[in-house]
Amino acid sequence: MARAGTRQARPDSAARLRLRVRGAVQGVGFRPFAQRIAARYGLTGFVQNDANGVLLEIEGAQCGAFLAALEAEAPPLANIESVDVEQIDARGDCAFSILQSAGGKTKTRIVADAATCPDCLEELFDASSRFHLYPFLTCTHCGPRFTIASSLPYDRARTSMANFPLCPRCEADYHDPHSRRFHAEAIACPACGPRLDADVSTIVEALRQGAVVALKGIGGYHLMCDARNEGAVASLRQRKARDAKPFAVMAANLASIDRIAAPTPAERALLAHRATPIVLMRSTDALAPSVAPGLGRIGVMLPYAPLHHLLFHAAAGYPSSNDWRGAAQGFVLVATSANRGGEPLVVDDHDARRRLSGIADLIVGHDRAIVARVDDSVMRIVDGAPAFLRRARGFVPDPVDLKTEGPCVVAVGGHLKSTVTVARGREAFISPHIGDLDDAESIRFFEESLRRLLSLLDVEPDVAACDLHPDFFSTRFAEETNLPLQRVQHHAAHVGAIAAEHGVDGPLLGVALDGYGMGDDGGAWGGELILLDGARWTRLGHLAPLPLPGGDRAAREPWRMGVAALAATGRLHRARNLFPDAPLAGQLAERLRRDAEPTTTSMGRLFDAAAALAGVCREQRYEGQAAMELEALVRTPRHMAESFQLSGGVLDFSPLLAFLADERPGPREAAEYFHGALIEGCAAWIEQEARARGLARIALGGGCMMNMILAEGLSDALRARGLSPMLARAAPCNDGGLSLGQAAIARAAFETGGVRKENAACV
């Protein structure tokens, strides 16, 4: 338990020990746990929350047994990182006490929110319990933490529960060392706690009638409707201005999920994690077609708040027996973030009425304030282990261990899928998913998230880090921080994030495959082979450039990249015939014959070109649609001879594009040949450079690594070549992980004196 260098005392037969416990140890029932084991072993002393974590003093003959129990029996939500032990003079206390929390400069942290625990669920449906059918029951083992805390140490007075004075029975539980709610800061019951605006029966009846319901939850509002009712789902799409992007769904239990999806054992285990993320799994097409149009996978989650369980209980007819909790249920709900396209999640009741009245038929709030808005986390199993697509509820603010101490860095990420990261000591704290910084509401959320992280961690940054792109809001924000500034190239940051979480501080070969990032030369990069060594990065190779006709429009209209592929393969004369539904295809082909266009090395745009040539997707209604629909078609990647060329570090898939244009295989066959070629080509490309430089560890990053076929196929191919692939696990491989990589590289640069105040405009 204790780190190297920790001073460990050998307890005497009647010693007094001072214990400093660090980690996620506040708000998890640690103090009552300590009191219980002290009572078990007849020890006196005290336990206290403070700015550094938990401080204990124990005195008696069985201090050694206490230390062993501290490690072996810690509360479910606790994460003990270290215990410093010091022997001090005995005081002869008469009892073991829980002392009032002490303030000071914060060096501890709060834990993430956790799904309702089994004990609370038993009480929720026990007619004899005072918590029977109460939507806000919680204990020290579950419930909201991060989303209700305004500051540390974690005490009720510093949460949004401060407005709810405890009734006598809750007060008694709070002070009873034998109660599961002993010092449970969010404790409440129907007599003293928060209240829901509507009856659960009213909500369920509205959902059954095809209504869209906005329901306030743990980290914000959900928009919900019946996932089997095509009319309801289509209506939600139209009102939310979300044409085709897939919706997540919530089912009552694992048996119910088996009716709508085919989860693997690993996916089932991830569903049941205490964070209850949305998990992507294969669909059985049992839901309304508009839930996830054109895709073979759906995002599924289990209920994680008492209110969610009450909805499914009501839908089952209010059974008195608990048998229903394990039985399959046909009631399945779309549960998507309550916002209009691109805006942040709604958390405030007044804001909900203002922003959601045109979307929801029924808006149901409650009077427990949400201090921090946090969306649902989204994950999938990739190469045998969980990986994030979106890191948020249930995992934030758990830190990433950077393995070494370093300066305090604030890293502001990019423009899309924004997050911010604050590095403190040896830990990096990534904010919840913020989203795209396209509007004033999102920018306010970005600023709010950063302020909150800095406040909770009680730090003053030494350095700021940002992307190279001068027009990103995040870049401009970093320039105005009055801090030394480290600009980090987009794809180096992708590789840096993986290096940081895996503890690699020496030379590392990485590939970053994604849609767009500004290169050192100002160009549109996106398929890059990078050597990273601390704060230094070198571009070793890239995908062969393709024209980028229309700039950003090419990302929204894949047919343009289809024409660009024809230009790269000498087939522009076929543009009108191959894209008859794109009236401008012929004109664009003529322009490409005449004029030089900007180019891109983007893997994302290569996906778009292949999807257009295969007739899979020629206009995108959400980011990544073409790539996702192409992936959904693949059963087994196919391999073909001479699908790529490799010369001077440039990987050219022109032969593959020519095959798709000339042979016109069907959509599934085209998707399978495309994925097979990408895997073989990228593996050969990476191996060539790895052998030349004597490197075996390979970081695989960038948004295209969200594609499970590519990520798993490439990992297998590299292992077959004797190399060791590393995927993003602690943060998303997409731009949601950029801030982590920026922070890691900026720390390395700062420690070597490479960060400076660049000019007066940055001060």
N, C-alpha and C positions, 0 to 999 in steps of 0.2 A: 504493500500500500504506500509506503513512504518512498519518495524519490531518492535517487542517489544524493548523498550529502545531507540528508535529513538527519537531525540529531535524534537518535533513538536512546531512550533510557531503559535500563533493566529494572523493572519495578521491584522494590523491596517488599517484604511481607506486609508492611503497613505503609506503603508509599503514598505520596500525593503527586499526581502527574498533571501537567498542563498539556492539553492536546489542541493543536491547531488543525482543523479539518477544512480542506479546500476542495472546490468542485461545485457541482450542482447540488447544494445541500440546504438551500432555503426554500420554503414553501413545499416541502416534500414529507413533512412529518418527522424531520430528523431530531428535533428537540424532544418531543415525547418519546420517540424511539430510544434516545439516549437515557431519558429518565427511567424507562421501563427496564433497560438492561442494568442500570445502576442499582435499581431496587432488587433485581434478581440476584445480584452479587453482593448486596449489602454495602454499597459504596455511598459516600457522601460527596458533596461538591456542588457544581452548577454547570449549566449549559446556557449558551447565549449566542444569538445571531449578532454579527457585527459586519463591518464593511469588508472584512477579509474572508468571510464564510461563517464557520461555527467555531466558537471557543468553548472548550470544556476544561474543567478541573475535576479530577476524581481522586478519592482518598479511601483507602481500605486495603484489605488483605488480598483481594482478587482483581487487582487492576489488570493483570495479564489476561484473565478471562474476559474482562470488559473489552480489551483491545481486539481479541479474537472475534468476539461477537459483533463488534463494530464493523469488521470487514465482512463477516459471513452473513449477517442478517440485516443489512442496510435496507431502508424502505424501497419499495419498487421504483419510485421515480428518482431516487438519489443516484448520483454518480460521483463517488469519492475519488478524487485524483491524487490526493496526498494527505498524510497525517504526520505532522511534526510532533514529536513527543519530547517533553522536557521534565525532568524530576525536580520538584521544588519542595520547600519546607511544608510539613504537615500543619494543618490549622485546627484540626479537631472539630469540624463542622458536625452538626447534629442531623442534617438531612441533605438531600440532593434537590436543588431548586432550578427552575427555569427562570432566568433573569430577563428583565426588559432588554430589548435590542439596543445596541450601541451604534451610534452613527460614525461618521468619519469618511475618509476618501475610499470609495468603493473599489474593492479588488475581487469581489465575488460576482455571482451572476444568478439570475432567476432561471427556473426550468421552463421548458415548453409546456403548452397545454396538453392535457392527456384525456383520452376517451374515458367515459364512465366505466368505473371498475365493477367487477362482478358483485362485490358486496353491496354497492350502491344500487345496482340493478335489482338485486333481491329485495331491497327495501322499497324501491320504486313501485314494485308490483305486489307488495305485501300489504294486505288490507289492514293489518294491525299496526303498521308502522306509521309514525307521524309524518313520514316523507312519502306516503302513498300517493302516487300520481303527481308528485311535485316536480315541475320542469327544471328546477334549479338546484336539486340536491347535489352534493359533492362531499368529498372528504380529503384527507391528506394524501390519498393515493390516486386521485383523479380530479378532473375538472379544469377550469381556466386558471392560468397563472400569468403568462406573459401578456395576454390580451387585457387583463384587468389591473395590472400593476403600473403605478405611475413613477415609482422610485424604489430604491433599495435602502436598508434591508427590507425584505418582504414581510410586511406586517399589514393587518387589516386596514389600519389608518392610512396606508399608502396605496390602497387599491380602491376600485370603484365600489367595493362593498362597504366602505366607510359610512355611506349614507344609510345603512340598514342596521340600526342598533339591535343587538341580540336579545331575543326573548329569554325568559328564565330557563327554559329547557335547553335552548342552544347554548346559553351561557354556561350551564352546568356541563354539557358535553365538552365545551371548549376547554374547561378547566379540569376535566376528569382524565387522569393519566391512563385509565383503562379504556377510554373511548377512542374509536378510530378517528374521531373529530377533535381530538385533543390538539389545541392550537392550530386547527384547520382554519386558515384565514378567510376562506370563502364560504364558511358554514352559513346555512340559512334554512328556514323551513317555511311552510305556508303562513305561520303566525308572524314572521318578522322579515321575510326575505323578498326578493323581487317578484313581480307579478307579470303574467302574460296578458296581452291586450285582448285576446279572444280565447274562447274555449277550443280545446283540441278537436272536439267533435265538429265544430263549425269549420275548422281548417280542412279536416278530412273530407267532409261533405262537399266543400267547394272544389277540392281536387278531384273527387269522383265525378263531379258535374262538368269537368273539363276546364275549370278556371286556372288561371295563373296566379300563384300566391307568392308574395314577397314575405319571407319569414326571417326574422332576426335570430341569429345563432350565436356562436362563440366569438368569431373574429369578424363578423359582418353579416349582411343579409344574403340569403339564397333566394333565387327565383326557382320556384318549384311547379311542376305540373305532372300529370299522369303520363309516364313514359310509354304506355301502351296506346295512348290516345293520339293518333296522328294529327287530328285537328288541333288539339291542345299544343302539341309540340311545334307544329307549323305556325300557329298563332304566336307562340313565344318567340320563334325565330324572327317573324316579321316585326313584332313590337320591339325586340331587343336590337334590331338591325344586325343580326348575325346570320348571314345567308346560309352558310354551309359548315362552318367550323363545328366540330363535334361537341355534344353536350355530355357531361358526366351524369351518372345515375346513382341512386342510393337504393339498396335493397335491404330487407329486414334482417337477413342473416345469410350464412354461407349456403344453406340449403336453397334459399331463394335465388342466390346468385347462380347456382347450378342450372336454373331454368333459363337463364338469359345469356350465359357465357360458359366457356370451358376453361376454367382456371387450372393452371398447373399447380403441383404441390407448393412450389416456391411462391407463386402468386397468392395462393390461399393463406400462406403464412404471413405474407406482407400485408394482406387485407386485415389480419387480426392483430397487427402491431399496435401498440398503445397510441401511436400517432394517427391511426386509421387514415392513411393517405388514399387518394384516388389511385387505383392500380389499373394499368392497361392490360387487357386480356382478350383472347379471341372471342368474338361474338357468335351467338347461335342464331342471329337474325330473328329473335323473338320479340323485339321491341318495335316501336313505331319507326318507319324508314327514315324519318327526319332526325332521329337521335344522332346518328353518325353516318351521314350519307356518303357512299362511295368507299367506305373503310371497312376493313375486316375485324377491327378491334374496337372495343369500347372501354371507356374509363368507368370503373365501378368502385363504390365505397360502401362501407357499413355505417350504420348510425353511430355517432360518437358523442352526442349530447343527450341528456335525458329527454328533451323535447322530441328528438328524432325517434327514440324508442316509443314514446307515447303516441306518435302518429301511426306507427305500425301496429301498436296495441289496439288503437281505436279502429283501424282498418280491419283488424281480425275480429272485431265485434266485442271488444272488452272482455276477453276470457278471464275467468278467475283463476284457472290453473296456469302454471308456468310452461306447460307443454308447447304452447304456441311459439315460444321464443326459439325453439329449434326446428320448427316445422316450416316447410316451404310455403311462401306466400306470393300470390300473384300481384300484389300491390307494389309497384316499382315507381320511383319518382325521379324525374329529371331534377338535378340539384346543381344549378349553375350560379356563378357569381352574379350578384344583383347589381348590375350597372348597364349602361348603354355601351355599345362597342367602343373599346379603347379607354373608357373612363375607369377610375379606381372603384374598388368595392365600396358600396354604401354601408355605413356603420351607424349613422345617427338617425333617430326616429324622425326628426323634422326634415332632414335631408332625404329620407326615404319617401316621405309624402311629396316632396318637391320633385325628386328625380325619377321616382318609380310609378307615379300615379298613372302615367300613360302606358305602362307595361303590365302592371299587376292588377287583377280584378279585386284582390284582397291583400291588404298590407297589415302584417301582424308584428308588432314590436313588443318590447318589454322595458322595464325601468332599470335594468342593470346596464350601466354605460360600458361601452367598449372603448378602452383607452388606446389600444393599438389594433388597427385593422390588419387582419391576416387572412389571406385566401387559403383554400385547401391545397395541400401538397399533392403533386402528381408524380407518380413513379412507374417504372416498369422493370421487369427482370431482364437484364442484359448480360449475356455471357455468364449466367449462373448466379448473379448477385443483383441486389437492388440498385437502381440508378435513378437520379432525379431528372424529371423534365421541368418541374417547378418545385422549389424548396420554400415551404412556408409553414402553415399550421402543423404543430406536433414536432417540428424539428428546429424552428427558430425560437429562442436564440442559442441553441446548442452550438458551441464553437468548433472550429476546425483546429486541431493541434498542429502547430507549425514546427514542433520539435525543438526549436531553439528560441531563446529570448531575443527580442529586437525592439526597435523604436515603435512608437505609436504612429500608425499610418491610417489615413482615411482615403479610401479608394472609391471612386464614384461610378465605375462601370462605363457602359456605352449608351446607346440610345434605345435599343429594343430590349425587351425582357429585362428591364433595368433592376439592378440591386446595388446596394452600397455595402462596403465592408470596412469595419474598423478592426485593426490589428492592435492588440494590447498584450505586451509581454510575449508569451509563446502561443497565444491564441488569436484566431481570426474569427470575428463575429460578423456573419453575413445577414443582412436585413431580410425581411420577408420579400417575396416577389412584389415588385412595384408595377411593372408593365412598361409600355412604350411611352416615351416622354414627348408625346405629340400635342398635349393640350395643357391648359392652366391647372386643371384638377390633378392631373398626373404629376405635374411639376411640384404642386403643393404637397402631394403625397411623398414624393422623393425627398423634399426638404424636411418634412415631418419625420420620415423614417430615419434620416441621418441625425436629426436633433435628438430623437428618442434614444438611439444607440449610444450617442456620446454622453447623454445624461445618465442612462442606466449604468454605463461603464465608468462614468466619472473620470473622463480622460481629456487631455488637451493634446491634439495631434502634433507630431513633429514634422510631418511631411504629408503632402497630398499626391494622389496618383490619378491619372485620367487617360483617356484614349488619345490617339494622334489627331483625330478629326476635329478641326477647329470650329465647326459649326454645330457640334452636338451641344445641347444645353448642359450636359454633365461636364463637358470640357470647360465651357465658359464659367460654370459654377466653381470648378476647381481653380481656375485662374484667378478668381476673386477671393480666395480664402486667406490670402496673406501668408501662405505657407510655402516653403520650398516645394517645387513641383517636379514630379517625374512623369513624363509622357511615355506611355507604354504602347507599342504597336499591338493592334487588335489580336493578331494570331499568336504573337509571343505571349500575350496574356492568357489565351486559351491553353497553351502548353504550360505556362507558369502555374496555372491553377492546379493542374494535375501533378506537377512537380511538388507543389506545396503540400497537397494532402498526402502524397506518398512519401514525403520526407526526403526528396532527392535534391541535394544542394550542389552536385557536381554536373559535369556535362551530360546533357540529355537530348536525345533526338526525338522530335515531336512532329506530328502531322496535324494540321488544323484544316478541317474541311467544313466550310460553311458558306453562307450566302454572300456576305460583304464585310469587308473591313478595309480601312484606308491603309495602304502600304507606305513604306518609308519613302517611296518615290511619288506618293500622292495618287497612285493608281488604285483600281478596284481589285483587291486581292480576295481570295476565298478558297484556294486549294494550295496550301503551302507546306513545304518541308523545312523545318526550322531546327537549328542547333541552339539550345538554351544552356547557358552556363552562368548561374547566379543572376546578375543583372544584365548580362550581355546576350544578345540574340543575333543570329545570322541566318539569312534566307539562303538555304542550300538548293532549293528547287521549287517548282510550281507546276500547276497544270498548264497545258498549252493554252494561250489566250484565245478567247472567242470574242467576236464583236459584241458590243452591248448596245444594240440599237434602241434609242429612246431612253437610255439611262435607267432611272427607277421604274419606268413603265415596263421595261423588259421583265422585271420581277413580278409584275402583276399580270402580264400578258405573255405566257410562255410561247405562244406562236411566234413571237418576235425572236426568241432564242432558237426556235426551230429554223427560222430563216437564217439566223446567224450561223447555225450548224451547216446549213447548205452552202453558205459563203465559205466556210472553213474547209469544205470538202469539194469545192468546185462544182456545185450543183444548183446554183442560183436560178437557172432556167426552169427548175421544177417547182419554184415557190408557189405559183398560182394553182397548180394541180394538186400539190400536197396540202395546201391550206385554203380550200375554196370558201370556207366560212369566215375567212379573214380578208375583207375587201382590200385592205391596205398591203397585203402580202406582196403583190406584184410591184407596187410602188417602192416598198421597202427594199426589195431585191434590186431594183434599178439604182436606188441610192447607194446600196452597198457596193455595187459595181463601180460607181463613180467616185464616191467619197470615202475617205478614211473615217472610221468610227472609233470612239473610245473602246477599249477592250477590257475584258475581265478574266481572271484566272479562277473564278468562283466554281466550286463544286455544286453549290445550290443552283446556279444557272445552267450547269451541265445537266443536272436532273431535269430542269425545266425544258431544255432542248430535247432530251430523250422522251419526256412525257408528251411533248407536242408532236414529235415525229411518230410516236406510237399511237397517237389519237386518244390519249388518256385524259389529258387536261390541257386546254389551250388558253383558258382564262382562269385566273385564280381569284377566289373570293375571300381567301384568308392566307396568311403567310404559311408557306410550306405545303399547300394543298396538293400541288402537282407531285411533289416527292412522296407525300403520304399515300396518295392514291396509287402511285407506281409501286411502292413497297407493298401495299395491300394485295396486289395481284400475284406476288411471288409465292410459289410453293417451294421450289428448290432452284437456287441459282444455276444457270446453264453456262457452260464454258465453251468458248469458240477460239479457234486459232487466229492469231494475228489481230486481236481486237484493240491493241494499243501499240504505241511506239515510245521508246525511252531513249533520250539522247541529251547529254549535258545537264542532267537534273530536271529536264522538262518531260512531263508525262503527257502524252498526246493520245486522246481517244478518238481521233478522226476516223480510223478504220471502223470503229464501232458505230459512229454516227453515220458513216457511209452505208454500212450494212442495214441500219434501221431505215434509211431513206430509200435504198435500192430494193431490198428484199421485202419490205413492208410486212414483217411478221405480225401476227395478231397481238393485241395488247398484253396478254399474259406472257406469251413467248418473248415479246420485246422486253418486258420488265425483267424477266428471268435472265435473258442474255445480258442486259444492261448491268444488273447487279453482279452477275458472275464476272463480267469484264472489269468492273470497278474493283472487286476483291483481288483478282489476279494482278491487275495493273498496279494498284497501290502497294500490294505486297512486294512485287518486284522492285518498285521504285524505292520503297523504304529499305529493303534488304540491301540494295546496291550501296546506298549511302551509309547504312549501319556497318557493313563490312569494311568500307573504305576508312571509316573513323574508329573502328574497334568498339562500337557501342552496341549493347544488347537490350537496354531498356528503352521502350518506345512509348511515348505518350500519344494517345489517340483522342483528339479533341475537336471541338467545333460542332455547330448545330447539326450537321449531317450525321454525327454519331448517335443522334436520337433514333436513326434508322437501325432497327435491330438486326436486319439481314446484313447490312454492311458492317456494323460493329462486331457482330459475332463471327461473320465470315472472315473479316480481316484479322481478327484476333486469332482465330484458328490457323489461318494461313501463315501468320508471323510465328506462332508457336511451332508450326511444322518446319519452319526455317531456323529454329533454334533461338529465336528472339523472344523477349518478354514484354508483351503489350500491357499497358496500363490504361484503364478507362477512368473517367470521372465518376466518383462515387459520393463524395462529400458535398458536391455542388453540381448544378446542372452542367452538361457539356456545352450547352448553348450559351447565349450571351448572358444568361443569369449567373454564370460562373466567372465572367470577365473581371468583376471587382476583386475576387479572391486572387486571381493571377496578377492583377495590377498591384495589389497590396504586397504580395510576396516579392515581386521584382523590385518594387520601390524600397522595401526593407533592405534588400540586398544592396541596392544602389546607395542608400543612405549610409550603410555601414562601411562602404568603401569610399565614401566621400564623393559619390557621383551625382548627388542631388543638390541643386542650387536654386536660389531665387533667380529666375531666368531674366527678367527685366522688370522695369517699374510697373508695367501694365499688369504684371502678375502679382504685385504686392498688395 
